[in-house]
Amino acid sequence: MKYEPEEKLIEKVQSGEYGWKEYISHHSRELSQEYEWYCHRKGLDPNLEESAAAFMEMRNALLDEALENGNA
């Protein structure tokens, strides 16, 4: 798997070329593994865009919380 820079991935999601599932799989091995583990823990199907969207919402909420607390 060839991973893409964050900026390109964001552009592709914003343009509609990629959904969150593609974003995750093209981002990094670590993010893909984190996503698989998240789906396993939550009982979600990792092949669904809805699962990927829920994962990204969770990550964004954690990032927002870290920023508010001065930890990011």
CHARMM internal coordinates of N, CA and C (Angstrom, degrees):
IC EDIT
DIST 1 N 1 CA 1.4579
DIST 1 CA 1 C 1.5208
ANGL 1 N 1 CA 1 C 108.90
DIST 1 C 2 N 1.3107
ANGL 1 CA 1 C 2 N 115.30
DIHE 1 N 1 CA 1 C 2 N 131.02
DIST 2 N 2 CA 1.4678
ANGL 1 C 2 N 2 CA 121.06
DIHE 1 CA 1 C 2 N 2 CA 175.55
DIST 2 CA 2 C 1.5264
ANGL 2 N 2 CA 2 C 107.64
DIHE 1 C 2 N 2 CA 2 C -94.81
DIST 2 C 3 N 1.3208
ANGL 2 CA 2 C 3 N 114.89
DIHE 2 N 2 CA 2 C 3 N 125.32
DIST 3 N 3 CA 1.4591
ANGL 2 C 3 N 3 CA 119.76
DIHE 2 CA 2 C 3 N 3 CA 179.51
DIST 3 CA 3 C 1.5173
ANGL 3 N 3 CA 3 C 109.65
DIHE 2 C 3 N 3 CA 3 C -92.46
DIST 3 C 4 N 1.3247
ANGL 3 CA 3 C 4 N 115.31
DIHE 3 N 3 CA 3 C 4 N 149.77
DIST 4 N 4 CA 1.4618
ANGL 3 C 4 N 4 CA 121.63
DIHE 3 CA 3 C 4 N 4 CA -175.81
DIST 4 CA 4 C 1.5258
ANGL 4 N 4 CA 4 C 110.43
DIHE 3 C 4 N 4 CA 4 C -112.97
DIST 4 C 5 N 1.3351
ANGL 4 CA 4 C 5 N 116.88
DIHE 4 N 4 CA 4 C 5 N 154.50
DIST 5 N 5 CA 1.4685
ANGL 4 C 5 N 5 CA 119.99
DIHE 4 CA 4 C 5 N 5 CA 177.43
DIST 5 CA 5 C 1.5331
ANGL 5 N 5 CA 5 C 111.17
DIHE 4 C 5 N 5 CA 5 C -63.19
DIST 5 C 6 N 1.3099
ANGL 5 CA 5 C 6 N 114.78
DIHE 5 N 5 CA 5 C 6 N 147.88
DIST 6 N 6 CA 1.4707
ANGL 5 C 6 N 6 CA 122.35
DIHE 5 CA 5 C 6 N 6 CA -179.44
DIST 6 CA 6 C 1.5266
ANGL 6 N 6 CA 6 C 112.12
DIHE 5 C 6 N 6 CA 6 C -50.93
DIST 6 C 7 N 1.3375
ANGL 6 CA 6 C 7 N 116.83
DIHE 6 N 6 CA 6 C 7 N -44.51
DIST 7 N 7 CA 1.4668
ANGL 6 C 7 N 7 CA 120.81
DIHE 6 CA 6 C 7 N 7 CA -176.99
DIST 7 CA 7 C 1.5304
ANGL 7 N 7 CA 7 C 111.36
DIHE 6 C 7 N 7 CA 7 C -60.19
DIST 7 C 8 N 1.3383
ANGL 7 CA 7 C 8 N 116.21
DIHE 7 N 7 CA 7 C 8 N -43.35
DIST 8 N 8 CA 1.4723
ANGL 7 C 8 N 8 CA 120.13
DIHE 7 CA 7 C 8 N 8 CA 179.36
DIST 8 CA 8 C 1.5190
ANGL 8 N 8 CA 8 C 111.04
DIHE 7 C 8 N 8 CA 8 C -64.97
DIST 8 C 9 N 1.3245
ANGL 8 CA 8 C 9 N 115.72
DIHE 8 N 8 CA 8 C 9 N -41.14
DIST 9 N 9 CA 1.4591
ANGL 8 C 9 N 9 CA 119.51
DIHE 8 CA 8 C 9 N 9 CA -179.58
DIST 9 CA 9 C 1.5242
ANGL 9 N 9 CA 9 C 111.28
DIHE 8 C 9 N 9 CA 9 C -62.93
DIST 9 C 10 N 1.3188
ANGL 9 CA 9 C 10 N 116.45
DIHE 9 N 9 CA 9 C 10 N -42.82
DIST 10 N 10 CA 1.4658
ANGL 9 C 10 N 10 CA 120.21
DIHE 9 CA 9 C 10 N 10 CA 179.01
DIST 10 CA 10 C 1.5218
ANGL 10 N 10 CA 10 C 110.34
DIHE 9 C 10 N 10 CA 10 C -62.66
DIST 10 C 11 N 1.3269
ANGL 10 CA 10 C 11 N 116.78
DIHE 10 N 10 CA 10 C 11 N -43.26
DIST 11 N 11 CA 1.4711
ANGL 10 C 11 N 11 CA 120.42
DIHE 10 CA 10 C 11 N 11 CA 177.63
DIST 11 CA 11 C 1.5220
ANGL 11 N 11 CA 11 C 110.84
DIHE 10 C 11 N 11 CA 11 C -59.20
DIST 11 C 12 N 1.3371
ANGL 11 CA 11 C 12 N 117.00
DIHE 11 N 11 CA 11 C 12 N -42.91
DIST 12 N 12 CA 1.4645
ANGL 11 C 12 N 12 CA 120.81
DIHE 11 CA 11 C 12 N 12 CA -178.09
DIST 12 CA 12 C 1.5260
ANGL 12 N 12 CA 12 C 111.73
DIHE 11 C 12 N 12 CA 12 C -67.78
DIST 12 C 13 N 1.3251
ANGL 12 CA 12 C 13 N 117.16
DIHE 12 N 12 CA 12 C 13 N -36.59
DIST 13 N 13 CA 1.4670
ANGL 12 C 13 N 13 CA 120.06
DIHE 12 CA 12 C 13 N 13 CA 176.82
DIST 13 CA 13 C 1.5238
ANGL 13 N 13 CA 13 C 109.62
DIHE 12 C 13 N 13 CA 13 C -67.74
DIST 13 C 14 N 1.3315
ANGL 13 CA 13 C 14 N 116.68
DIHE 13 N 13 CA 13 C 14 N -45.34
DIST 14 N 14 CA 1.4637
ANGL 13 C 14 N 14 CA 120.64
DIHE 13 CA 13 C 14 N 14 CA -178.84
DIST 14 CA 14 C 1.5223
ANGL 14 N 14 CA 14 C 112.10
DIHE 13 C 14 N 14 CA 14 C -63.99
DIST 14 C 15 N 1.3355
ANGL 14 CA 14 C 15 N 117.24
DIHE 14 N 14 CA 14 C 15 N -33.44
DIST 15 N 15 CA 1.4649
ANGL 14 C 15 N 15 CA 120.43
DIHE 14 CA 14 C 15 N 15 CA -179.67
DIST 15 CA 15 C 1.5287
ANGL 15 N 15 CA 15 C 112.19
DIHE 14 C 15 N 15 CA 15 C -81.38
DIST 15 C 16 N 1.3366
ANGL 15 CA 15 C 16 N 116.68
DIHE 15 N 15 CA 15 C 16 N -12.59
DIST 16 N 16 CA 1.4536
ANGL 15 C 16 N 16 CA 120.25
DIHE 15 CA 15 C 16 N 16 CA -178.22
DIST 16 CA 16 C 1.5111
ANGL 16 N 16 CA 16 C 113.77
DIHE 15 C 16 N 16 CA 16 C 90.94
DIST 16 C 17 N 1.3381
ANGL 16 CA 16 C 17 N 116.97
DIHE 16 N 16 CA 16 C 17 N -0.38
DIST 17 N 17 CA 1.4663
ANGL 16 C 17 N 17 CA 120.29
DIHE 16 CA 16 C 17 N 17 CA 178.81
DIST 17 CA 17 C 1.5289
ANGL 17 N 17 CA 17 C 110.95
DIHE 16 C 17 N 17 CA 17 C -66.88
DIST 17 C 18 N 1.3392
ANGL 17 CA 17 C 18 N 116.43
DIHE 17 N 17 CA 17 C 18 N -37.95
DIST 18 N 18 CA 1.4587
ANGL 17 C 18 N 18 CA 122.84
DIHE 17 CA 17 C 18 N 18 CA 177.68
DIST 18 CA 18 C 1.5146
ANGL 18 N 18 CA 18 C 109.29
DIHE 17 C 18 N 18 CA 18 C -118.36
DIST 18 C 19 N 1.3202
ANGL 18 CA 18 C 19 N 114.63
DIHE 18 N 18 CA 18 C 19 N 148.23
DIST 19 N 19 CA 1.4535
ANGL 18 C 19 N 19 CA 121.06
DIHE 18 CA 18 C 19 N 19 CA 166.24
DIST 19 CA 19 C 1.5197
ANGL 19 N 19 CA 19 C 107.42
DIHE 18 C 19 N 19 CA 19 C -97.27
DIST 19 C 20 N 1.3340
ANGL 19 CA 19 C 20 N 116.65
DIHE 19 N 19 CA 19 C 20 N -176.08
DIST 20 N 20 CA 1.4620
ANGL 19 C 20 N 20 CA 119.76
DIHE 19 CA 19 C 20 N 20 CA -179.47
DIST 20 CA 20 C 1.5177
ANGL 20 N 20 CA 20 C 111.70
DIHE 19 C 20 N 20 CA 20 C -65.84
DIST 20 C 21 N 1.3153
ANGL 20 CA 20 C 21 N 118.23
DIHE 20 N 20 CA 20 C 21 N -31.53
DIST 21 N 21 CA 1.4615
ANGL 20 C 21 N 21 CA 121.49
DIHE 20 CA 20 C 21 N 21 CA 179.15
DIST 21 CA 21 C 1.5269
ANGL 21 N 21 CA 21 C 110.53
DIHE 20 C 21 N 21 CA 21 C -61.77
DIST 21 C 22 N 1.3235
ANGL 21 CA 21 C 22 N 116.87
DIHE 21 N 21 CA 21 C 22 N -44.65
DIST 22 N 22 CA 1.4660
ANGL 21 C 22 N 22 CA 121.19
DIHE 21 CA 21 C 22 N 22 CA 178.24
DIST 22 CA 22 C 1.5292
ANGL 22 N 22 CA 22 C 110.84
DIHE 21 C 22 N 22 CA 22 C -68.77
DIST 22 C 23 N 1.3279
ANGL 22 CA 22 C 23 N 115.69
DIHE 22 N 22 CA 22 C 23 N -38.64
DIST 23 N 23 CA 1.4677
ANGL 22 C 23 N 23 CA 119.88
DIHE 22 CA 22 C 23 N 23 CA 177.47
DIST 23 CA 23 C 1.5266
ANGL 23 N 23 CA 23 C 109.31
DIHE 22 C 23 N 23 CA 23 C -55.72
DIST 23 C 24 N 1.3182
ANGL 23 CA 23 C 24 N 116.52
DIHE 23 N 23 CA 23 C 24 N -49.88
DIST 24 N 24 CA 1.4644
ANGL 23 C 24 N 24 CA 121.41
DIHE 23 CA 23 C 24 N 24 CA -177.80
DIST 24 CA 24 C 1.5233
ANGL 24 N 24 CA 24 C 110.72
DIHE 23 C 24 N 24 CA 24 C -62.03
DIST 24 C 25 N 1.3196
ANGL 24 CA 24 C 25 N 117.50
DIHE 24 N 24 CA 24 C 25 N -47.45
DIST 25 N 25 CA 1.4658
ANGL 24 C 25 N 25 CA 119.83
DIHE 24 CA 24 C 25 N 25 CA -175.50
DIST 25 CA 25 C 1.5228
ANGL 25 N 25 CA 25 C 112.88
DIHE 24 C 25 N 25 CA 25 C -69.75
DIST 25 C 26 N 1.3315
ANGL 25 CA 25 C 26 N 118.38
DIHE 25 N 25 CA 25 C 26 N -24.62
DIST 26 N 26 CA 1.4626
ANGL 25 C 26 N 26 CA 121.31
DIHE 25 CA 25 C 26 N 26 CA 179.46
DIST 26 CA 26 C 1.5268
ANGL 26 N 26 CA 26 C 112.95
DIHE 25 C 26 N 26 CA 26 C -97.10
DIST 26 C 27 N 1.3344
ANGL 26 CA 26 C 27 N 117.71
DIHE 26 N 26 CA 26 C 27 N -2.77
DIST 27 N 27 CA 1.4727
ANGL 26 C 27 N 27 CA 121.66
DIHE 26 CA 26 C 27 N 27 CA -176.30
DIST 27 CA 27 C 1.5328
ANGL 27 N 27 CA 27 C 111.60
DIHE 26 C 27 N 27 CA 27 C -79.63
DIST 27 C 28 N 1.3241
ANGL 27 CA 27 C 28 N 116.69
DIHE 27 N 27 CA 27 C 28 N -61.93
DIST 28 N 28 CA 1.4655
ANGL 27 C 28 N 28 CA 120.86
DIHE 27 CA 27 C 28 N 28 CA -178.25
DIST 28 CA 28 C 1.5243
ANGL 28 N 28 CA 28 C 109.34
DIHE 27 C 28 N 28 CA 28 C -168.51
DIST 28 C 29 N 1.3122
ANGL 28 CA 28 C 29 N 114.68
DIHE 28 N 28 CA 28 C 29 N 159.40
DIST 29 N 29 CA 1.4588
ANGL 28 C 29 N 29 CA 119.87
DIHE 28 CA 28 C 29 N 29 CA 176.88
DIST 29 CA 29 C 1.5299
ANGL 29 N 29 CA 29 C 109.46
DIHE 28 C 29 N 29 CA 29 C -62.70
DIST 29 C 30 N 1.3338
ANGL 29 CA 29 C 30 N 116.08
DIHE 29 N 29 CA 29 C 30 N -39.63
DIST 30 N 30 CA 1.4605
ANGL 29 C 30 N 30 CA 120.89
DIHE 29 CA 29 C 30 N 30 CA -178.30
DIST 30 CA 30 C 1.5294
ANGL 30 N 30 CA 30 C 111.73
DIHE 29 C 30 N 30 CA 30 C -62.09
DIST 30 C 31 N 1.3290
ANGL 30 CA 30 C 31 N 116.69
DIHE 30 N 30 CA 30 C 31 N -44.37
DIST 31 N 31 CA 1.4657
ANGL 30 C 31 N 31 CA 119.64
DIHE 30 CA 30 C 31 N 31 CA 179.73
DIST 31 CA 31 C 1.5279
ANGL 31 N 31 CA 31 C 110.36
DIHE 30 C 31 N 31 CA 31 C -66.43
DIST 31 C 32 N 1.3225
ANGL 31 CA 31 C 32 N 117.36
DIHE 31 N 31 CA 31 C 32 N -39.49
DIST 32 N 32 CA 1.4654
ANGL 31 C 32 N 32 CA 120.85
DIHE 31 CA 31 C 32 N 32 CA 177.76
DIST 32 CA 32 C 1.5237
ANGL 32 N 32 CA 32 C 110.94
DIHE 31 C 32 N 32 CA 32 C -61.53
DIST 32 C 33 N 1.3256
ANGL 32 CA 32 C 33 N 116.32
DIHE 32 N 32 CA 32 C 33 N -42.19
DIST 33 N 33 CA 1.4651
ANGL 32 C 33 N 33 CA 120.13
DIHE 32 CA 32 C 33 N 33 CA 179.02
DIST 33 CA 33 C 1.5242
ANGL 33 N 33 CA 33 C 111.12
DIHE 32 C 33 N 33 CA 33 C -66.92
DIST 33 C 34 N 1.3245
ANGL 33 CA 33 C 34 N 116.15
DIHE 33 N 33 CA 33 C 34 N -41.46
DIST 34 N 34 CA 1.4624
ANGL 33 C 34 N 34 CA 120.29
DIHE 33 CA 33 C 34 N 34 CA 177.63
DIST 34 CA 34 C 1.5263
ANGL 34 N 34 CA 34 C 109.89
DIHE 33 C 34 N 34 CA 34 C -61.22
DIST 34 C 35 N 1.3252
ANGL 34 CA 34 C 35 N 117.33
DIHE 34 N 34 CA 34 C 35 N -40.49
DIST 35 N 35 CA 1.4643
ANGL 34 C 35 N 35 CA 122.39
DIHE 34 CA 34 C 35 N 35 CA 178.82
DIST 35 CA 35 C 1.5320
ANGL 35 N 35 CA 35 C 110.95
DIHE 34 C 35 N 35 CA 35 C -64.14
DIST 35 C 36 N 1.3315
ANGL 35 CA 35 C 36 N 116.72
DIHE 35 N 35 CA 35 C 36 N -45.37
DIST 36 N 36 CA 1.4711
ANGL 35 C 36 N 36 CA 120.43
DIHE 35 CA 35 C 36 N 36 CA 179.24
DIST 36 CA 36 C 1.5293
ANGL 36 N 36 CA 36 C 110.39
DIHE 35 C 36 N 36 CA 36 C -59.55
DIST 36 C 37 N 1.3312
ANGL 36 CA 36 C 37 N 116.34
DIHE 36 N 36 CA 36 C 37 N -43.33
DIST 37 N 37 CA 1.4582
ANGL 36 C 37 N 37 CA 121.17
DIHE 36 CA 36 C 37 N 37 CA -180.00
DIST 37 CA 37 C 1.5320
ANGL 37 N 37 CA 37 C 110.40
DIHE 36 C 37 N 37 CA 37 C -65.08
DIST 37 C 38 N 1.3272
ANGL 37 CA 37 C 38 N 116.99
DIHE 37 N 37 CA 37 C 38 N -42.65
DIST 38 N 38 CA 1.4668
ANGL 37 C 38 N 38 CA 122.15
DIHE 37 CA 37 C 38 N 38 CA 177.83
DIST 38 CA 38 C 1.5307
ANGL 38 N 38 CA 38 C 109.80
DIHE 37 C 38 N 38 CA 38 C -58.19
DIST 38 C 39 N 1.3153
ANGL 38 CA 38 C 39 N 117.01
DIHE 38 N 38 CA 38 C 39 N -48.54
DIST 39 N 39 CA 1.4712
ANGL 38 C 39 N 39 CA 120.71
DIHE 38 CA 38 C 39 N 39 CA -179.24
DIST 39 CA 39 C 1.5227
ANGL 39 N 39 CA 39 C 110.69
DIHE 38 C 39 N 39 CA 39 C -62.82
DIST 39 C 40 N 1.3242
ANGL 39 CA 39 C 40 N 116.45
DIHE 39 N 39 CA 39 C 40 N -41.75
DIST 40 N 40 CA 1.4617
ANGL 39 C 40 N 40 CA 120.68
DIHE 39 CA 39 C 40 N 40 CA 178.72
DIST 40 CA 40 C 1.5326
ANGL 40 N 40 CA 40 C 110.51
DIHE 39 C 40 N 40 CA 40 C -60.04
DIST 40 C 41 N 1.3370
ANGL 40 CA 40 C 41 N 117.29
DIHE 40 N 40 CA 40 C 41 N -47.91
DIST 41 N 41 CA 1.4692
ANGL 40 C 41 N 41 CA 122.23
DIHE 40 CA 40 C 41 N 41 CA -178.89
DIST 41 CA 41 C 1.5177
ANGL 41 N 41 CA 41 C 112.14
DIHE 40 C 41 N 41 CA 41 C -63.78
DIST 41 C 42 N 1.3349
ANGL 41 CA 41 C 42 N 116.34
DIHE 41 N 41 CA 41 C 42 N -36.96
DIST 42 N 42 CA 1.4654
ANGL 41 C 42 N 42 CA 120.94
DIHE 41 CA 41 C 42 N 42 CA -176.06
DIST 42 CA 42 C 1.5300
ANGL 42 N 42 CA 42 C 112.96
DIHE 41 C 42 N 42 CA 42 C -91.15
DIST 42 C 43 N 1.3332
ANGL 42 CA 42 C 43 N 117.34
DIHE 42 N 42 CA 42 C 43 N -5.95
DIST 43 N 43 CA 1.4564
ANGL 42 C 43 N 43 CA 120.58
DIHE 42 CA 42 C 43 N 43 CA -177.89
DIST 43 CA 43 C 1.5194
ANGL 43 N 43 CA 43 C 112.91
DIHE 42 C 43 N 43 CA 43 C 70.49
DIST 43 C 44 N 1.3486
ANGL 43 CA 43 C 44 N 116.09
DIHE 43 N 43 CA 43 C 44 N 32.02
DIST 44 N 44 CA 1.4642
ANGL 43 C 44 N 44 CA 121.43
DIHE 43 CA 43 C 44 N 44 CA -178.42
DIST 44 CA 44 C 1.5206
ANGL 44 N 44 CA 44 C 110.80
DIHE 43 C 44 N 44 CA 44 C -100.08
DIST 44 C 45 N 1.3159
ANGL 44 CA 44 C 45 N 115.73
DIHE 44 N 44 CA 44 C 45 N 154.40
DIST 45 N 45 CA 1.4610
ANGL 44 C 45 N 45 CA 121.84
DIHE 44 CA 44 C 45 N 45 CA 175.73
DIST 45 CA 45 C 1.5289
ANGL 45 N 45 CA 45 C 108.34
DIHE 44 C 45 N 45 CA 45 C -83.17
DIST 45 C 46 N 1.3426
ANGL 45 CA 45 C 46 N 118.51
DIHE 45 N 45 CA 45 C 46 N 114.94
DIST 46 N 46 CA 1.4654
ANGL 45 C 46 N 46 CA 120.43
DIHE 45 CA 45 C 46 N 46 CA -177.81
DIST 46 CA 46 C 1.5246
ANGL 46 N 46 CA 46 C 113.78
DIHE 45 C 46 N 46 CA 46 C -68.18
DIST 46 C 47 N 1.3230
ANGL 46 CA 46 C 47 N 117.29
DIHE 46 N 46 CA 46 C 47 N -9.53
DIST 47 N 47 CA 1.4621
ANGL 46 C 47 N 47 CA 120.49
DIHE 46 CA 46 C 47 N 47 CA 179.80
DIST 47 CA 47 C 1.5255
ANGL 47 N 47 CA 47 C 112.89
DIHE 46 C 47 N 47 CA 47 C -87.49
DIST 47 C 48 N 1.3215
ANGL 47 CA 47 C 48 N 117.18
DIHE 47 N 47 CA 47 C 48 N -3.55
DIST 48 N 48 CA 1.4626
ANGL 47 C 48 N 48 CA 120.65
DIHE 47 CA 47 C 48 N 48 CA -177.93
DIST 48 CA 48 C 1.5213
ANGL 48 N 48 CA 48 C 111.51
DIHE 47 C 48 N 48 CA 48 C -96.86
DIST 48 C 49 N 1.3117
ANGL 48 CA 48 C 49 N 116.03
DIHE 48 N 48 CA 48 C 49 N 138.16
DIST 49 N 49 CA 1.4676
ANGL 48 C 49 N 49 CA 121.82
DIHE 48 CA 48 C 49 N 49 CA 176.90
DIST 49 CA 49 C 1.5300
ANGL 49 N 49 CA 49 C 110.85
DIHE 48 C 49 N 49 CA 49 C -60.68
DIST 49 C 50 N 1.3367
ANGL 49 CA 49 C 50 N 116.73
DIHE 49 N 49 CA 49 C 50 N -34.38
DIST 50 N 50 CA 1.4618
ANGL 49 C 50 N 50 CA 120.53
DIHE 49 CA 49 C 50 N 50 CA 179.82
DIST 50 CA 50 C 1.5256
ANGL 50 N 50 CA 50 C 111.18
DIHE 49 C 50 N 50 CA 50 C -62.83
DIST 50 C 51 N 1.3268
ANGL 50 CA 50 C 51 N 117.21
DIHE 50 N 50 CA 50 C 51 N -37.09
DIST 51 N 51 CA 1.4645
ANGL 50 C 51 N 51 CA 121.12
DIHE 50 CA 50 C 51 N 51 CA 177.81
DIST 51 CA 51 C 1.5184
ANGL 51 N 51 CA 51 C 110.16
DIHE 50 C 51 N 51 CA 51 C -66.41
DIST 51 C 52 N 1.3293
ANGL 51 CA 51 C 52 N 116.20
DIHE 51 N 51 CA 51 C 52 N -42.47
DIST 52 N 52 CA 1.4675
ANGL 51 C 52 N 52 CA 120.77
DIHE 51 CA 51 C 52 N 52 CA 179.26
DIST 52 CA 52 C 1.5230
ANGL 52 N 52 CA 52 C 110.39
DIHE 51 C 52 N 52 CA 52 C -64.64
DIST 52 C 53 N 1.3284
ANGL 52 CA 52 C 53 N 117.23
DIHE 52 N 52 CA 52 C 53 N -40.21
DIST 53 N 53 CA 1.4659
ANGL 52 C 53 N 53 CA 120.73
DIHE 52 CA 52 C 53 N 53 CA 179.05
DIST 53 CA 53 C 1.5298
ANGL 53 N 53 CA 53 C 110.38
DIHE 52 C 53 N 53 CA 53 C -64.59
DIST 53 C 54 N 1.3297
ANGL 53 CA 53 C 54 N 117.59
DIHE 53 N 53 CA 53 C 54 N -41.18
DIST 54 N 54 CA 1.4678
ANGL 53 C 54 N 54 CA 121.16
DIHE 53 CA 53 C 54 N 54 CA 178.62
DIST 54 CA 54 C 1.5295
ANGL 54 N 54 CA 54 C 110.23
DIHE 53 C 54 N 54 CA 54 C -64.00
DIST 54 C 55 N 1.3130
ANGL 54 CA 54 C 55 N 116.95
DIHE 54 N 54 CA 54 C 55 N -40.60
DIST 55 N 55 CA 1.4686
ANGL 54 C 55 N 55 CA 121.48
DIHE 54 CA 54 C 55 N 55 CA 178.02
DIST 55 CA 55 C 1.5248
ANGL 55 N 55 CA 55 C 110.84
DIHE 54 C 55 N 55 CA 55 C -61.92
DIST 55 C 56 N 1.3190
ANGL 55 CA 55 C 56 N 116.91
DIHE 55 N 55 CA 55 C 56 N -45.30
DIST 56 N 56 CA 1.4640
ANGL 55 C 56 N 56 CA 120.26
DIHE 55 CA 55 C 56 N 56 CA -179.02
DIST 56 CA 56 C 1.5290
ANGL 56 N 56 CA 56 C 110.91
DIHE 55 C 56 N 56 CA 56 C -67.53
DIST 56 C 57 N 1.3246
ANGL 56 CA 56 C 57 N 117.41
DIHE 56 N 56 CA 56 C 57 N -36.34
DIST 57 N 57 CA 1.4709
ANGL 56 C 57 N 57 CA 120.32
DIHE 56 CA 56 C 57 N 57 CA 175.85
DIST 57 CA 57 C 1.5215
ANGL 57 N 57 CA 57 C 110.48
DIHE 56 C 57 N 57 CA 57 C -62.18
DIST 57 C 58 N 1.3380
ANGL 57 CA 57 C 58 N 116.81
DIHE 57 N 57 CA 57 C 58 N -42.19
DIST 58 N 58 CA 1.4533
ANGL 57 C 58 N 58 CA 121.50
DIHE 57 CA 57 C 58 N 58 CA 178.53
DIST 58 CA 58 C 1.5267
ANGL 58 N 58 CA 58 C 110.13
DIHE 57 C 58 N 58 CA 58 C -62.83
DIST 58 C 59 N 1.3180
ANGL 58 CA 58 C 59 N 117.64
DIHE 58 N 58 CA 58 C 59 N -44.68
DIST 59 N 59 CA 1.4767
ANGL 58 C 59 N 59 CA 121.11
DIHE 58 CA 58 C 59 N 59 CA 179.84
DIST 59 CA 59 C 1.5250
ANGL 59 N 59 CA 59 C 111.01
DIHE 58 C 59 N 59 CA 59 C -63.72
DIST 59 C 60 N 1.3187
ANGL 59 CA 59 C 60 N 116.58
DIHE 59 N 59 CA 59 C 60 N -41.93
DIST 60 N 60 CA 1.4654
ANGL 59 C 60 N 60 CA 119.82
DIHE 59 CA 59 C 60 N 60 CA 179.27
DIST 60 CA 60 C 1.5269
ANGL 60 N 60 CA 60 C 111.29
DIHE 59 C 60 N 60 CA 60 C -64.95
DIST 60 C 61 N 1.3181
ANGL 60 CA 60 C 61 N 117.21
DIHE 60 N 60 CA 60 C 61 N -38.41
DIST 61 N 61 CA 1.4649
ANGL 60 C 61 N 61 CA 120.76
DIHE 60 CA 60 C 61 N 61 CA 177.99
DIST 61 CA 61 C 1.5264
ANGL 61 N 61 CA 61 C 110.33
DIHE 60 C 61 N 61 CA 61 C -64.13
DIST 61 C 62 N 1.3324
ANGL 61 CA 61 C 62 N 116.93
DIHE 61 N 61 CA 61 C 62 N -40.95
DIST 62 N 62 CA 1.4647
ANGL 61 C 62 N 62 CA 120.33
DIHE 61 CA 61 C 62 N 62 CA 177.86
DIST 62 CA 62 C 1.5216
ANGL 62 N 62 CA 62 C 111.19
DIHE 61 C 62 N 62 CA 62 C -65.36
DIST 62 C 63 N 1.3241
ANGL 62 CA 62 C 63 N 116.77
DIHE 62 N 62 CA 62 C 63 N -39.82
DIST 63 N 63 CA 1.4626
ANGL 62 C 63 N 63 CA 120.66
DIHE 62 CA 62 C 63 N 63 CA 178.62
DIST 63 CA 63 C 1.5240
ANGL 63 N 63 CA 63 C 110.44
DIHE 62 C 63 N 63 CA 63 C -65.49
DIST 63 C 64 N 1.3219
ANGL 63 CA 63 C 64 N 116.72
DIHE 63 N 63 CA 63 C 64 N -44.73
DIST 64 N 64 CA 1.4689
ANGL 63 C 64 N 64 CA 120.60
DIHE 63 CA 63 C 64 N 64 CA 178.11
DIST 64 CA 64 C 1.5300
ANGL 64 N 64 CA 64 C 110.89
DIHE 63 C 64 N 64 CA 64 C -58.75
DIST 64 C 65 N 1.3264
ANGL 64 CA 64 C 65 N 115.87
DIHE 64 N 64 CA 64 C 65 N -43.19
DIST 65 N 65 CA 1.4621
ANGL 64 C 65 N 65 CA 120.68
DIHE 64 CA 64 C 65 N 65 CA 179.57
DIST 65 CA 65 C 1.5319
ANGL 65 N 65 CA 65 C 110.72
DIHE 64 C 65 N 65 CA 65 C -63.99
DIST 65 C 66 N 1.3238
ANGL 65 CA 65 C 66 N 116.73
DIHE 65 N 65 CA 65 C 66 N -42.63
DIST 66 N 66 CA 1.4653
ANGL 65 C 66 N 66 CA 120.63
DIHE 65 CA 65 C 66 N 66 CA 178.97
DIST 66 CA 66 C 1.5270
ANGL 66 N 66 CA 66 C 110.90
DIHE 65 C 66 N 66 CA 66 C -63.68
DIST 66 C 67 N 1.3280
ANGL 66 CA 66 C 67 N 116.35
DIHE 66 N 66 CA 66 C 67 N -40.23
DIST 67 N 67 CA 1.4656
ANGL 66 C 67 N 67 CA 120.11
DIHE 66 CA 66 C 67 N 67 CA 178.56
DIST 67 CA 67 C 1.5219
ANGL 67 N 67 CA 67 C 111.18
DIHE 66 C 67 N 67 CA 67 C -64.23
DIST 67 C 68 N 1.3202
ANGL 67 CA 67 C 68 N 116.14
DIHE 67 N 67 CA 67 C 68 N -42.34
DIST 68 N 68 CA 1.4647
ANGL 67 C 68 N 68 CA 120.74
DIHE 67 CA 67 C 68 N 68 CA 179.38
DIST 68 CA 68 C 1.5254
ANGL 68 N 68 CA 68 C 111.64
DIHE 67 C 68 N 68 CA 68 C -63.20
DIST 68 C 69 N 1.3375
ANGL 68 CA 68 C 69 N 115.77
DIHE 68 N 68 CA 68 C 69 N -33.85
DIST 69 N 69 CA 1.4637
ANGL 68 C 69 N 69 CA 120.75
DIHE 68 CA 68 C 69 N 69 CA -178.50
DIST 69 CA 69 C 1.5264
ANGL 69 N 69 CA 69 C 112.61
DIHE 68 C 69 N 69 CA 69 C -89.64
DIST 69 C 70 N 1.3354
ANGL 69 CA 69 C 70 N 116.66
DIHE 69 N 69 CA 69 C 70 N -0.14
DIST 70 N 70 CA 1.4577
ANGL 69 C 70 N 70 CA 120.70
DIHE 69 CA 69 C 70 N 70 CA -179.60
DIST 70 CA 70 C 1.5121
ANGL 70 N 70 CA 70 C 114.20
DIHE 69 C 70 N 70 CA 70 C 74.86
DIST 70 C 71 N 1.3334
ANGL 70 CA 70 C 71 N 116.56
DIHE 70 N 70 CA 70 C 71 N 24.32
DIST 71 N 71 CA 1.4660
ANGL 70 C 71 N 71 CA 121.12
DIHE 70 CA 70 C 71 N 71 CA -177.72
DIST 71 CA 71 C 1.5170
ANGL 71 N 71 CA 71 C 113.79
DIHE 70 C 71 N 71 CA 71 C -104.80
DIST 71 C 72 N 1.3170
ANGL 71 CA 71 C 72 N 118.25
DIHE 71 N 71 CA 71 C 72 N 8.24
DIST 72 N 72 CA 1.4672
ANGL 71 C 72 N 72 CA 119.62
DIHE 71 CA 71 C 72 N 72 CA -179.57
DIST 72 CA 72 C 1.5058
ANGL 72 N 72 CA 72 C 110.21
DIHE 71 C 72 N 72 CA 72 C -132.53
END
COOR INIT
IC SEED 1 N 1 CA 1 C
IC BUILD
